[in-house]
């Protein structure tokens, strides 16, 4: 087909207004499962400490003579003292006064829009930091402080690949992070071993936190809570392809995917025994105006408190593809 000669079309026209939707679409995830599940505490120093303790092993031979006198006393075991450092994380933005004044699509204030974005980004950064395999660093005038992350705390209930090594603690501080080993496929036997260890230590495993690939691996385990779904009414059926609860010998464990943890780690957690310690909560600060622009900084100072590392477990060195 052909159009009539000299038909004036959009291709030749000048002055057509643009059609720009007044909405900005952002698919980036903002969920931070670890921070959402554990407690939050306030601290008052860049180095914060807590104490841990445990009961003596049960003694099946604990029998005493009737009327016996006490000539010696049981030894008293002192508490253990652990600590970690707070870490400063920040995001900055500078917006020209002209940019703030012009008419924009999707937002009235560029400064407000960018600050809202940075708040979400900072929370994501915090999640990644708390779950990173980092030892604690005290820092100095040229080195930033680093808070020890969750993989660097767990050393009692662990399953690791060949060559892997658990983290170490010196003077109550994590001085060496976990050494990664050879990666291997996630199996239900590995998970059962770690869950059993957590329970034997006295904790109740409640959450299994994994990356995307190993979330799908867990869905294939025999212990998933539900593999069939009764469809009561004649309507399109829901396809169940995920394991949200793993039923172990020691209770139901919620399976939670986390985009910001290391994909090679699977954490067995009791959230009661972990907390995000806040020295300075997320806050916006106005920076000095030195020109024709507005400057802002979003900052937070925080650290990880693992109240009792033996309350948790890790299946480390997992394949991720």
TORKOL-4160 file (C-alpha; in steps of 0.2 Angstrom, whole numbers, padded with zeros to 4 digits, m for minus):
321
<pt num="1" X="0000" Y="0000" Z="0000"/>
<pt num="2" X="0005" Y="0018" Z="m0002"/>
<pt num="3" X="m0001" Y="0035" Z="0005"/>
<pt num="4" X="m0007" Y="0049" Z="m0006"/>
<pt num="5" X="0007" Y="0061" Z="m0012"/>
<pt num="6" X="0010" Y="0076" Z="0000"/>
<pt num="7" X="0001" Y="0068" Z="0014"/>
<pt num="8" X="0008" Y="0077" Z="0030"/>
<pt num="9" X="0013" Y="0064" Z="0042"/>
<pt num="10" X="0021" Y="0064" Z="0060"/>
<pt num="11" X="0038" Y="0060" Z="0052"/>
<pt num="12" X="0039" Y="0077" Z="0044"/>
<pt num="13" X="0030" Y="0087" Z="0058"/>
<pt num="14" X="0039" Y="0099" Z="0070"/>
<pt num="15" X="0032" Y="0104" Z="0087"/>
<pt num="16" X="0024" Y="0087" Z="0093"/>
<pt num="17" X="0025" Y="0086" Z="0112"/>
<pt num="18" X="0034" Y="0072" Z="0120"/>
<pt num="19" X="0024" Y="0059" Z="0129"/>
<pt num="20" X="0034" Y="0055" Z="0144"/>
<pt num="21" X="0025" Y="0045" Z="0158"/>
<pt num="22" X="0024" Y="0054" Z="0174"/>
<pt num="23" X="0029" Y="0038" Z="0184"/>
<pt num="24" X="0047" Y="0032" Z="0187"/>
<pt num="25" X="0047" Y="0012" Z="0187"/>
<pt num="26" X="0060" Y="0004" Z="0198"/>
<pt num="27" X="0061" Y="m0015" Z="0200"/>
<pt num="28" X="0076" Y="m0015" Z="0211"/>
<pt num="29" X="0072" Y="m0025" Z="0227"/>
<pt num="30" X="0072" Y="m0017" Z="0244"/>
<pt num="31" X="0068" Y="m0032" Z="0255"/>
<pt num="32" X="0082" Y="m0035" Z="0269"/>
<pt num="33" X="0077" Y="m0051" Z="0277"/>
<pt num="34" X="0091" Y="m0053" Z="0289"/>
<pt num="35" X="0088" Y="m0035" Z="0296"/>
<pt num="36" X="0069" Y="m0039" Z="0297"/>
<pt num="37" X="0071" Y="m0055" Z="0307"/>
<pt num="38" X="0084" Y="m0050" Z="0320"/>
<pt num="39" X="0083" Y="m0038" Z="0334"/>
<pt num="40" X="0089" Y="m0020" Z="0334"/>
<pt num="41" X="0099" Y="m0013" Z="0349"/>
<pt num="42" X="0107" Y="0004" Z="0353"/>
<pt num="43" X="0126" Y="0005" Z="0357"/>
<pt num="44" X="0136" Y="0020" Z="0364"/>
<pt num="45" X="0153" Y="0016" Z="0357"/>
<pt num="46" X="0162" Y="0011" Z="0341"/>
<pt num="47" X="0168" Y="m0005" Z="0350"/>
<pt num="48" X="0153" Y="m0013" Z="0358"/>
<pt num="49" X="0154" Y="m0029" Z="0369"/>
<pt num="50" X="0142" Y="m0043" Z="0376"/>
<pt num="51" X="0144" Y="m0058" Z="0386"/>
<pt num="52" X="0140" Y="m0076" Z="0383"/>
<pt num="53" X="0139" Y="m0091" Z="0394"/>
<pt num="54" X="0134" Y="m0109" Z="0394"/>
<pt num="55" X="0129" Y="m0123" Z="0406"/>
<pt num="56" X="0141" Y="m0137" Z="0410"/>
<pt num="57" X="0138" Y="m0154" Z="0401"/>
<pt num="58" X="0125" Y="m0165" Z="0410"/>
<pt num="59" X="0133" Y="m0177" Z="0422"/>
<pt num="60" X="0124" Y="m0194" Z="0422"/>
<pt num="61" X="0135" Y="m0199" Z="0437"/>
<pt num="62" X="0129" Y="m0185" Z="0448"/>
<pt num="63" X="0126" Y="m0195" Z="0464"/>
<pt num="64" X="0130" Y="m0190" Z="0482"/>
<pt num="65" X="0130" Y="m0199" Z="0498"/>
<pt num="66" X="0116" Y="m0197" Z="0511"/>
<pt num="67" X="0123" Y="m0185" Z="0524"/>
<pt num="68" X="0139" Y="m0182" Z="0515"/>
<pt num="69" X="0149" Y="m0166" Z="0520"/>
<pt num="70" X="0155" Y="m0154" Z="0507"/>
<pt num="71" X="0174" Y="m0154" Z="0506"/>
<pt num="72" X="0177" Y="m0147" Z="0489"/>
<pt num="73" X="0167" Y="m0136" Z="0477"/>
<pt num="74" X="0163" Y="m0136" Z="0459"/>
<pt num="75" X="0174" Y="m0124" Z="0449"/>
<pt num="76" X="0166" Y="m0108" Z="0443"/>
<pt num="77" X="0167" Y="m0104" Z="0424"/>
<pt num="78" X="0168" Y="m0086" Z="0420"/>
<pt num="79" X="0157" Y="m0079" Z="0406"/>
<pt num="80" X="0165" Y="m0076" Z="0389"/>
<pt num="81" X="0167" Y="m0058" Z="0383"/>
<pt num="82" X="0164" Y="m0054" Z="0364"/>
<pt num="83" X="0165" Y="m0038" Z="0354"/>
<pt num="84" X="0163" Y="m0030" Z="0337"/>
<pt num="85" X="0166" Y="m0013" Z="0329"/>
<pt num="86" X="0153" Y="m0002" Z="0321"/>
<pt num="87" X="0155" Y="0002" Z="0303"/>
<pt num="88" X="0150" Y="0019" Z="0294"/>
<pt num="89" X="0140" Y="0017" Z="0278"/>
<pt num="90" X="0135" Y="0032" Z="0268"/>
<pt num="91" X="0128" Y="0039" Z="0252"/>
<pt num="92" X="0130" Y="0056" Z="0245"/>
<pt num="93" X="0121" Y="0067" Z="0232"/>
<pt num="94" X="0124" Y="0084" Z="0225"/>
<pt num="95" X="0109" Y="0092" Z="0214"/>
<pt num="96" X="0111" Y="0109" Z="0205"/>
<pt num="97" X="0099" Y="0122" Z="0210"/>
<pt num="98" X="0093" Y="0123" Z="0191"/>
<pt num="99" X="0089" Y="0104" Z="0191"/>
<pt num="100" X="0079" Y="0107" Z="0207"/>
<pt num="101" X="0069" Y="0121" Z="0199"/>
<pt num="102" X="0065" Y="0114" Z="0181"/>
<pt num="103" X="0049" Y="0104" Z="0178"/>
<pt num="104" X="0053" Y="0086" Z="0179"/>
<pt num="105" X="0043" Y="0070" Z="0175"/>
<pt num="106" X="0039" Y="0058" Z="0188"/>
<pt num="107" X="0045" Y="0068" Z="0203"/>
<pt num="108" X="0043" Y="0086" Z="0209"/>
<pt num="109" X="0059" Y="0087" Z="0218"/>
<pt num="110" X="0075" Y="0079" Z="0212"/>
<pt num="111" X="0083" Y="0081" Z="0228"/>
<pt num="112" X="0069" Y="0072" Z="0238"/>
<pt num="113" X="0068" Y="0058" Z="0225"/>
<pt num="114" X="0087" Y="0055" Z="0225"/>
<pt num="115" X="0087" Y="0055" Z="0244"/>
<pt num="116" X="0073" Y="0042" Z="0245"/>
<pt num="117" X="0083" Y="0031" Z="0233"/>
<pt num="118" X="0099" Y="0033" Z="0243"/>
<pt num="119" X="0089" Y="0028" Z="0259"/>
<pt num="120" X="0084" Y="0012" Z="0251"/>
<pt num="121" X="0101" Y="0009" Z="0244"/>
<pt num="122" X="0109" Y="0012" Z="0260"/>
<pt num="123" X="0098" Y="m0001" Z="0268"/>
<pt num="124" X="0103" Y="m0014" Z="0255"/>
<pt num="125" X="0121" Y="m0010" Z="0258"/>
<pt num="126" X="0119" Y="m0013" Z="0276"/>
<pt num="127" X="0111" Y="m0030" Z="0273"/>
<pt num="128" X="0126" Y="m0035" Z="0262"/>
<pt num="129" X="0139" Y="m0029" Z="0275"/>
<pt num="130" X="0130" Y="m0038" Z="0289"/>
<pt num="131" X="0131" Y="m0054" Z="0279"/>
<pt num="132" X="0148" Y="m0052" Z="0272"/>
<pt num="133" X="0163" Y="m0063" Z="0276"/>
<pt num="134" X="0173" Y="m0050" Z="0285"/>
<pt num="135" X="0183" Y="m0050" Z="0300"/>
<pt num="136" X="0182" Y="m0035" Z="0312"/>
<pt num="137" X="0194" Y="m0021" Z="0309"/>
<pt num="138" X="0197" Y="m0007" Z="0322"/>
<pt num="139" X="0202" Y="0005" Z="0309"/>
<pt num="140" X="0212" Y="0021" Z="0310"/>
<pt num="141" X="0214" Y="0038" Z="0302"/>
<pt num="142" X="0218" Y="0030" Z="0285"/>
<pt num="143" X="0208" Y="0013" Z="0287"/>
<pt num="144" X="0189" Y="0013" Z="0289"/>
<pt num="145" X="0182" Y="0002" Z="0303"/>
<pt num="146" X="0174" Y="m0014" Z="0297"/>
<pt num="147" X="0161" Y="m0024" Z="0307"/>
<pt num="148" X="0163" Y="m0043" Z="0307"/>
<pt num="149" X="0149" Y="m0051" Z="0297"/>
<pt num="150" X="0139" Y="m0066" Z="0301"/>
<pt num="151" X="0149" Y="m0079" Z="0291"/>
<pt num="152" X="0164" Y="m0074" Z="0301"/>
<pt num="153" X="0155" Y="m0077" Z="0318"/>
<pt num="154" X="0148" Y="m0095" Z="0316"/>
<pt num="155" X="0161" Y="m0108" Z="0320"/>
<pt num="156" X="0152" Y="m0121" Z="0330"/>
<pt num="157" X="0138" Y="m0128" Z="0319"/>
<pt num="158" X="0146" Y="m0129" Z="0302"/>
<pt num="159" X="0147" Y="m0139" Z="0286"/>
<pt num="160" X="0161" Y="m0134" Z="0274"/>
<pt num="161" X="0169" Y="m0139" Z="0258"/>
<pt num="162" X="0186" Y="m0147" Z="0256"/>
<pt num="163" X="0199" Y="m0134" Z="0261"/>
<pt num="164" X="0187" Y="m0123" Z="0271"/>
<pt num="165" X="0191" Y="m0117" Z="0288"/>
<pt num="166" X="0180" Y="m0109" Z="0302"/>
<pt num="167" X="0183" Y="m0091" Z="0308"/>
<pt num="168" X="0194" Y="m0088" Z="0323"/>
<pt num="169" X="0192" Y="m0076" Z="0338"/>
<pt num="170" X="0206" Y="m0068" Z="0348"/>
<pt num="171" X="0203" Y="m0057" Z="0363"/>
<pt num="172" X="0185" Y="m0058" Z="0360"/>
<pt num="173" X="0185" Y="m0051" Z="0343"/>
<pt num="174" X="0184" Y="m0060" Z="0326"/>
<pt num="175" X="0202" Y="m0059" Z="0319"/>
<pt num="176" X="0201" Y="m0070" Z="0304"/>
<pt num="177" X="0186" Y="m0073" Z="0293"/>
<pt num="178" X="0180" Y="m0089" Z="0286"/>
<pt num="179" X="0191" Y="m0098" Z="0274"/>
<pt num="180" X="0181" Y="m0103" Z="0258"/>
<pt num="181" X="0183" Y="m0121" Z="0253"/>
<pt num="182" X="0178" Y="m0131" Z="0237"/>
<pt num="183" X="0160" Y="m0128" Z="0232"/>
<pt num="184" X="0148" Y="m0143" Z="0232"/>
<pt num="185" X="0130" Y="m0146" Z="0229"/>
<pt num="186" X="0118" Y="m0142" Z="0243"/>
<pt num="187" X="0110" Y="m0158" Z="0250"/>
<pt num="188" X="0097" Y="m0161" Z="0263"/>
<pt num="189" X="0110" Y="m0172" Z="0273"/>
<pt num="190" X="0121" Y="m0156" Z="0275"/>
<pt num="191" X="0106" Y="m0146" Z="0281"/>
<pt num="192" X="0101" Y="m0160" Z="0293"/>
<pt num="193" X="0118" Y="m0161" Z="0301"/>
<pt num="194" X="0119" Y="m0142" Z="0304"/>
<pt num="195" X="0101" Y="m0141" Z="0311"/>
<pt num="196" X="0104" Y="m0156" Z="0323"/>
<pt num="197" X="0120" Y="m0147" Z="0329"/>
<pt num="198" X="0111" Y="m0131" Z="0332"/>
<pt num="199" X="0097" Y="m0140" Z="0342"/>
<pt num="200" X="0110" Y="m0150" Z="0352"/>
<pt num="201" X="0119" Y="m0134" Z="0357"/>
<pt num="202" X="0102" Y="m0129" Z="0365"/>
<pt num="203" X="0095" Y="m0117" Z="0352"/>
<pt num="204" X="0079" Y="m0119" Z="0341"/>
<pt num="205" X="0083" Y="m0117" Z="0323"/>
<pt num="206" X="0069" Y="m0106" Z="0315"/>
<pt num="207" X="0075" Y="m0098" Z="0299"/>
<pt num="208" X="0085" Y="m0105" Z="0284"/>
<pt num="209" X="0092" Y="m0091" Z="0274"/>
<pt num="210" X="0099" Y="m0094" Z="0256"/>
<pt num="211" X="0102" Y="m0086" Z="0240"/>
<pt num="212" X="0091" Y="m0089" Z="0224"/>
<pt num="213" X="0100" Y="m0104" Z="0217"/>
<pt num="214" X="0100" Y="m0114" Z="0234"/>
<pt num="215" X="0082" Y="m0108" Z="0238"/>
<pt num="216" X="0077" Y="m0119" Z="0223"/>
<pt num="217" X="0088" Y="m0133" Z="0229"/>
<pt num="218" X="0079" Y="m0133" Z="0245"/>
<pt num="219" X="0063" Y="m0134" Z="0237"/>
<pt num="220" X="0068" Y="m0152" Z="0231"/>
<pt num="221" X="0072" Y="m0158" Z="0248"/>
<pt num="222" X="0061" Y="m0172" Z="0255"/>
<pt num="223" X="0057" Y="m0162" Z="0271"/>
<pt num="224" X="0047" Y="m0148" Z="0263"/>
<pt num="225" X="0031" Y="m0145" Z="0271"/>
<pt num="226" X="0020" Y="m0146" Z="0256"/>
<pt num="227" X="0021" Y="m0154" Z="0239"/>
<pt num="228" X="0003" Y="m0155" Z="0235"/>
<pt num="229" X="m0012" Y="m0143" Z="0235"/>
<pt num="230" X="m0030" Y="m0147" Z="0236"/>
<pt num="231" X="m0040" Y="m0136" Z="0224"/>
<pt num="232" X="m0058" Y="m0135" Z="0232"/>
<pt num="233" X="m0067" Y="m0125" Z="0218"/>
<pt num="234" X="m0067" Y="m0127" Z="0199"/>
<pt num="235" X="m0055" Y="m0113" Z="0195"/>
<pt num="236" X="m0037" Y="m0112" Z="0188"/>
<pt num="237" X="m0026" Y="m0121" Z="0200"/>
<pt num="238" X="m0011" Y="m0112" Z="0209"/>
<pt num="239" X="0006" Y="m0120" Z="0205"/>
<pt num="240" X="0016" Y="m0123" Z="0220"/>
<pt num="241" X="0034" Y="m0123" Z="0216"/>
<pt num="242" X="0043" Y="m0117" Z="0232"/>
<pt num="243" X="0047" Y="m0123" Z="0249"/>
<pt num="244" X="0043" Y="m0110" Z="0261"/>
<pt num="245" X="0044" Y="m0121" Z="0277"/>
<pt num="246" X="0056" Y="m0135" Z="0279"/>
<pt num="247" X="0050" Y="m0148" Z="0293"/>
<pt num="248" X="0065" Y="m0154" Z="0302"/>
<pt num="249" X="0066" Y="m0167" Z="0316"/>
<pt num="250" X="0068" Y="m0152" Z="0327"/>
<pt num="251" X="0054" Y="m0141" Z="0322"/>
<pt num="252" X="0048" Y="m0131" Z="0306"/>
<pt num="253" X="0061" Y="m0120" Z="0299"/>
<pt num="254" X="0056" Y="m0105" Z="0288"/>
<pt num="255" X="0065" Y="m0104" Z="0271"/>
<pt num="256" X="0069" Y="m0086" Z="0267"/>
<pt num="257" X="0078" Y="m0081" Z="0251"/>
<pt num="258" X="0090" Y="m0066" Z="0252"/>
<pt num="259" X="0097" Y="m0057" Z="0237"/>
<pt num="260" X="0111" Y="m0048" Z="0247"/>
<pt num="261" X="0120" Y="m0063" Z="0256"/>
<pt num="262" X="0134" Y="m0073" Z="0248"/>
<pt num="263" X="0125" Y="m0086" Z="0237"/>
<pt num="264" X="0138" Y="m0099" Z="0243"/>
<pt num="265" X="0131" Y="m0098" Z="0261"/>
<pt num="266" X="0116" Y="m0106" Z="0269"/>
<pt num="267" X="0112" Y="m0099" Z="0286"/>
<pt num="268" X="0102" Y="m0109" Z="0300"/>
<pt num="269" X="0097" Y="m0095" Z="0312"/>
<pt num="270" X="0088" Y="m0092" Z="0328"/>
<pt num="271" X="0085" Y="m0073" Z="0326"/>
<pt num="272" X="0083" Y="m0071" Z="0345"/>
<pt num="273" X="0102" Y="m0073" Z="0346"/>
<pt num="274" X="0107" Y="m0059" Z="0333"/>
<pt num="275" X="0105" Y="m0041" Z="0333"/>
<pt num="276" X="0109" Y="m0025" Z="0322"/>
<pt num="277" X="0118" Y="m0013" Z="0334"/>
<pt num="278" X="0115" Y="0005" Z="0330"/>
<pt num="279" X="0127" Y="0019" Z="0336"/>
<pt num="280" X="0119" Y="0032" Z="0324"/>
<pt num="281" X="0103" Y="0027" Z="0314"/>
<pt num="282" X="0100" Y="0031" Z="0296"/>
<pt num="283" X="0099" Y="0050" Z="0295"/>
<pt num="284" X="0100" Y="0064" Z="0282"/>
<pt num="285" X="0113" Y="0078" Z="0284"/>
<pt num="286" X="0114" Y="0094" Z="0275"/>
<pt num="287" X="0131" Y="0098" Z="0269"/>
<pt num="288" X="0139" Y="0115" Z="0267"/>
<pt num="289" X="0133" Y="0124" Z="0252"/>
<pt num="290" X="0148" Y="0130" Z="0242"/>
<pt num="291" X="0140" Y="0134" Z="0226"/>
<pt num="292" X="0124" Y="0134" Z="0215"/>
<pt num="293" X="0119" Y="0116" Z="0221"/>
<pt num="294" X="0112" Y="0107" Z="0236"/>
<pt num="295" X="0123" Y="0093" Z="0244"/>
<pt num="296" X="0116" Y="0080" Z="0255"/>
<pt num="297" X="0123" Y="0064" Z="0264"/>
<pt num="298" X="0114" Y="0049" Z="0270"/>
<pt num="299" X="0124" Y="0040" Z="0284"/>
<pt num="300" X="0122" Y="0026" Z="0297"/>
<pt num="301" X="0134" Y="0019" Z="0310"/>
<pt num="302" X="0130" Y="0001" Z="0315"/>
<pt num="303" X="0137" Y="m0016" Z="0319"/>
<pt num="304" X="0133" Y="m0034" Z="0320"/>
<pt num="305" X="0130" Y="m0042" Z="0337"/>
<pt num="306" X="0129" Y="m0061" Z="0337"/>
<pt num="307" X="0124" Y="m0064" Z="0355"/>
<pt num="308" X="0128" Y="m0083" Z="0354"/>
<pt num="309" X="0136" Y="m0090" Z="0339"/>
<pt num="310" X="0132" Y="m0108" Z="0343"/>
<pt num="311" X="0113" Y="m0103" Z="0342"/>
<pt num="312" X="0116" Y="m0103" Z="0323"/>
<pt num="313" X="0124" Y="m0113" Z="0309"/>
<pt num="314" X="0130" Y="m0112" Z="0292"/>
<pt num="315" X="0131" Y="m0124" Z="0277"/>
<pt num="316" X="0146" Y="m0116" Z="0268"/>
<pt num="317" X="0154" Y="m0118" Z="0251"/>
<pt num="318" X="0139" Y="m0122" Z="0241"/>
<pt num="319" X="0138" Y="m0121" Z="0222"/>
<pt num="320" X="0128" Y="m0106" Z="0215"/>
<pt num="321" X="0124" Y="m0112" Z="0197"/>
